[in-house]
Amino acid sequence: LKSTRSYQRLVWLLLLWNLTADCLLLPAVPTRTQFDVTNGFPLNDLKQEPSRRLFLNRGLPSMMAGVLALTLPLCSHAEDETRAVVDKAQPRKPSAPTEALLPAARCKLWVDKAYKVTTAISNATDKKSQYDLILELNSILSPRPKFFLNERAKKRTVGTTAQLTTSISSANKDQYRSNRADLAIPDRMAAMLNQADVERQWGMLQYAEANREKGNEIRAAFNFYTSQLEFADSYLLTASKEEKKRMIRNDELPTLSAVITSDLDLRDLYRNQFLTSIEDAVAEVAFQAKQGEASVETEDVVDLMKQAYDACQNWFALIPVEDVDIAIQNARTD
């Protein structure tokens, strides 16, 4: 904001509110919580300095190497913050309403159609057939179809309030409160300042992401679904029996917030891979279409379209199959 004094006053109001909540020691009630696509950030406490790099370069956390299955069963009987669940029940992947998947489903139908032509290009043996297929592929990729028909994305935030937002998830707020529970008053105040800074950065990220969506309908289509995801209050740990015992013994079970952060990071990773590959593929196909039959080269076209197709498939693999089938069917009848 232009007024530094107004900003400082609002920060102090936030600190007083958090201090009041800490003093009341309100119990955290397990609820199903919605997480925004830009709300996936690791929680900071006094033992871990806040890292701005985490906000600017969100990669895939190491826990995604195979320790956790990011399928969150809808259970509410766990009592601790981690809420790790080990049972034989079939877990359901995090999901959002199928209507939220329609823009991304239309995008998938578009990519599938283009990839089918790409497969034919890789099987063609003469230049004339390859060039004719390149022209067909170019007509599919450009111009790009509309992915939003009757859907309207929810407005994230506005520039004037981006640095003052406090609408982070309740799970993250509970984690912050838990981290401060045993701290002395001076340390608690420092932790509150840290939280205020984290929320300020998150608001700025929301605003930046909203601006990126305005210029890229594919990004907006994927984010439209991710921003409406619902997660349960527990997760399924898939490590070996010995590994589970070791993690419990050493108090190394990840928190629920950390698991959800990893899930969101993985979705963003696949989305970004798709965005990069499809943009490169569109540009390469348009270039080859201008070269003429004698000079056409298809190697890069096939490779880039394969990368885009795989990234799109990986993103959709994180969604319940039945939801994908319903969304694809509805998108075909639009």
Secondary structure, 3 states (H helix, E strand, C coil): CCCHHHHHHHHHHHHHHHHHHHHHCCCCCCCCEECCHHHCCCCCCCCCCCCHHHHHCCCCCHHHHCCEECCCCCCCCCCCCCCEECCCCCCCCCECCHHHHHHHHHHHHHHHHHHHHHHHHHHCCCHHHHHHHHHHHHHHHCCCCCCCCCCCCCCCCCCCCHHHCCCCCHHHHHHHHHHHCCCCHHHHHHHHHHHHHHHHHHHHHHHHHHHHHHCCHHHHHHHHHHCCCEECCCEEECCCHHHHHHHHHCCCCCCHHHHHHHHHHHHHHHHHHHHHHHHHHHHHHHHHHCCCHHHCCCHHHHHHHHHHHHHHHHHHHCCCHHHHHHHHHHHHCC
